[in-house]
Amino acid sequence: MSRTGRILVVDDTRAMRLKLAGAATSLGHQCHAVGSGSEALDHMRGHPVDAVLLDIVMPEMDGFDVLKAMKSDPALRDIPVIVISSLDDTESAVTAIELGAEDFLPKNFDPVIFRARVNTLLQKKYVRDAEVDYLNQVEKLARAAQILKVGNYNPSKLGLGEISERDDALGDLARVFADAAQKVYERERRLRQSIKTLRGGFGLIVLGLIWGLVAPLSRMASGLEAHPFGMAFWVSLLSGLCCIGWSVAKGTVPKAREIPWGYFLAYALLGAVVSESLLFIVAGKVEASIISIIIVLEGFLAFAFAAFTRIEQPSLSRFAGLLLGLLGVLVILYDKFTGAVPGGLLWTVIALAIPACYAAEGIMLAAKRPEHIPTVTTVGLMQLTAAAILLPIALSTGEMIYPSAIPGALELTVVLIAAASLSANVLFLYLINNLGAVFTGQAAYFTTIAGIGWSMLLLGESLNAWIWAALALTAAGLFLVGPKREAELEPPPAMAMTPSMLDTAAG
């Protein structure tokens, strides 16, 4: 035989150990010798062994005990054993074979007989190992078929890599399974991505319609002599109380020690204190349609921030989509800034901080949001934190708004802004979690279009046909950007299935 076997010699007599080990080594096999049954079992449990040459008569633990221990251990029961017995001890040899030994040799064995029996034993072991391996791979292939049957076509989850490397019929079948699964998997992945893009696009349109309402409502509130910091306080307080009330009813409010207050402080500063206060201040100086146009820069800034921080993978197609959307905004800007009042340009420049805050907020939410706190609760905690910061600012600057006993137009406007802010923040956070910061940042395009439309309806601001061309450009840019690429979601049953569960699902 050309194949080297790993043979364990077990004999309490040193001379016999040397004789057996020498005979096995002369045949080209690796040999390890021990002097007791307990040592033999320890060695077999810690090292691979192809065959055992076992003496019957040994102190403490004889060969019979070793055989019994081996046959009761699933890890050792298939290791073949040749017992070594005296010529006048045939009865012990027979007993050993009844206990599971494969063959026997006399202690004064003939080298030719020794070679024939040892090599034959090893050959049987190799054939048995090959059969067991083949049956195991057939079982893996059957499990892969059941996984395919329950609808999971991810090739990496089928476990066919090793089987596919075989050059026999089983390997051919495994390759057919893997190739078919790969084609279906890719087709379904593209379909899921397309559906995800369509759903995400619809969500962005809804978010744009809601968020676009804030600028014209803020412009209306400024005409009612509303104070920016006072408005920001009430908007944050009302929306925060609504979210926390919902969270209390659902039992999703975390304990105080589980809340990362530093995160919510930063979130509140970006998402409410700075951005909302600045929006309310600028709304009294600049047309609502101009503010809506400026907000579209959030998409481009979100892409720049995400690429810089490596939160999402930049690509040429995504960059082209963002530029296409930005081109649509430039079309609107060209029309809107033609003949603009020079005094409004300074406030327009100041307003650029608003989309910068929105973009930074989106990136922070994508990278740092505490996963153990639900979306609505997250928004509620952020808004209440912002309200706590804005209250002393509004009081110290004399800009606090005190509600009238009989609610009027100002109170109604503040409530509408709070409702729009609440809805937009919840939807914004949901889209961030599912689509990524860059894709969600494209809501700014729809906010721009919706803001101009709301400004036309509510404030009588001008709007012309250029907007429709811009809308087409931004929509094309949206589909080029697409949602973030993430680990593929698998059908729930297939990944964590036990064999019995797979049988049930397949049936």
Secondary structure by P-SEA (a helix, b strand, c coil): ccbbbbbbbbcccaaaaaaaaaaaaaabbbbbbbccaaaaaaaaacccccccccccccccccaaaaaaaaaaccccccbbbbbbbcccaaaaaaaaaaacccccccccccaaaaaaaaaaaaaaaaaaaaaaaaaaaaaaaaaaaaaaaaccccccccccccccccccaaaaaaaaaaaaaaaaaaaaaaaaaaaaaaaaaaaaaaaaaaaaaaaaaaaaaaaacccaaaaaaaaaaaaaaaaaaaaaaacccccccccaaaaaaaaaaaccccaaaaaaaacccccaaaaaaaacaaaaaaaaaaaaaccccccaaaaaaaaaaaaaaaaaaaaaaccccccaaaaaaaaaaaaaaaaaaaaaaaccccccccaaaaaaaaaaaaaaaaaaaaaaaccbbbbcccccaaaaaaaaaaaaaaaaaaaaaaaaacccccccccaaaaaaaaaaaaaaacccccccaaaaaaaaaaaaaaaaacccccccccccccccccaaaaaaaac
